[in-house]
């Protein structure tokens, strides 16, 4: 990866005291009004957000009035929120929002452009989507009394056609998100390797020298120790590379052109702002441990100048790492989870759930959650089954003298098993729920050498 020719010292761009306090929240899947409620545990959380110098949330929702048709993705929710509810997120205190995620293209390029227009009109500092790739990668800036703050946003999870495209001198760019592609390589023992070669030959997936590759794929020819299997949509490359080795395993790698292009903008932001926040959305999680391409990317982003790396995507909290004195949050869970009250759903999605043209939104959400009848029983599948999707943290990250001083984790209850119209709004967690959230942070951060201390219903990381 190409590095900057300059060796800039962070402190050159900081004020005399160089102190700042960030509030960081996870995924906001908002579809309802937030500013009308008055429970103490709710308003207490709002006050904690507002008290910070800089307030950030990941906006995993598109803001528009259904001017553009939905894309045919069938699974999941077509994320859409009434643009007037941007004001409710601002009422909570949020100033900065990242917008690169796997739902960025749910309503095509038109949905991208409309979301950008509404956020800009509302005065939100946002990054991650753009009318072309340069805009999607670009930093957005927030001016504060504690210094200028840059926000950059990217995603490693997205349909390939949702990636923003570069402009040319003779062609406009393509609206979309800042999609950082990645690819897999497999190592296989000899028995597995030989079996794959035999299977690939039978189905036309392997590529012998001089033989035309089907479907227009341009993978390299196979050798005695390497083969390339076609017929796969594998992010950066349309083939899977399999290498002969002693054991069978899978490895993930960043796609260098995408990562290098984003690092260039992080280095640029480092020279233009006092503080740099990078938000990355990543759903490629086989378990509690972050995938290796994410670790590689996030470390490189800190090396390029990020002060905070905020990860989202797994819809569950993940561990915290302190890398070179800068925090990496590998996964902030759901902070607002109202995707079961999104107003409209495309017909393709109804059909995928086995519903006909006369199905209603409640029919769709009940079927998707596995209810056996109208209002009967409990959900049997999907996000409503597991409490993990309904627990998260709101984090206050404090720097003093330009150095990370403390992370405070405020446990958040998002409403597990509440009625649909009440679910998804965050409250300060208490009792067993709070303990479960904090102990999870403690357990998942320990492998990174980070000690999360639990005191008085809060988690602390002190440096």
Secondary structure, DSSP 8 states (H G I E B T S, - for coil): ----S----GGGGS-SS--EEEEEEEEEE--S--TT---HHHHHHHHHHHTSSEEEEEE-S-B--S-S---S--SS----B-GGGHHHHHHHT--EEE--STTTTTTHHHHHHHHHHHHHHTT-EEESEESSHHHHH--EEEEETTEEEEEEEEES-S-GGGB-B--BTTB--B-EE-B--EEEEEEE-HHHHHHHHHHHHHHT-S--TTS--GGG-------SSEEEEEEEEETTEEEEEEEE-SS-EEEEEE-HHHHHHHHHHHHHHHHH-SEEEEEEE----SSSS--HHHHHHHHHHHHHT-SEEEEE-SSS---EEEETTEEEES---EEEE-TTS-S---HHHHHHTT--TT--HHHHHHHHHT-SSTT-S---SSTTT-GGGGEEEEEEEEEETTEEEEEEEEEEE--TT--TTTTT--EE--HHHHHHHHHHHHHHHHTTT---EEETTEEEEE-
